[in-house]
């Protein structure tokens, strides 16, 4: 059953709007893990026809956020310890490479884009706008990763990035954690500005393990062991 708190998108019926509306509802927990995704219910909830909803579900299945079973329909993929570890292990590996390469190429325009995203995130969090804060957070990371100059590697991180958003809901409400994340972001950026690839990669790894530690310290230790060579 679609949650009553789900918000309708600001504008009507395009595929992109349907995709973003469903994805945001999954990421913020309004549509919880394991929940069925019924076309008619989603169409009514979001005020859209079923055609863009159907195509949006296909795209969300392609990136692994939902699963579709013959004769049973679509549902949000369950979250689990193994999935969390696998997701962040993959992120540390791929995003670590991007962060390292970005530090080699980083210029004033890259720095300006990253700082602008950080400022937008700060303002959004102060205003309680979680959706805009989440967008700005992604914009910050991707502003760094784009400096690596690898179009295909940048595309490859989208599925794990989106899946990890499902695990970050609680940290977005914790003031102490938000302060810590900000400091970690600043360290990543400083390493890139200083053209220090190893430090940038390590800062990214520390940041992601710290995020997992907020959920479960034992999981963070396990992730730390599994990715011990990823920063080298």
Secondary structure, DSSP 8 states (H G I E B T S, - for coil): ---TT----SS---HHHHHHHHHHHHHTTSS-TT-EE-HHHHHHHHT--HHHHHHHHHHHHHTTSEEEETTTEEEE----HHHHHHHHHHHHHHHHHHHHHHHHH--HHHHHHHHHHHHHHHHHHHHT-HHHHHHHHHHHHHHHHHTT--HHHHHHTHHHHHHHHTT-TGGGG-HHHHHHHHHHHHHHHHHHHTT-HHHHHHHHHHHHHHHHHHH-HHHHHHHHHHTTTTT-
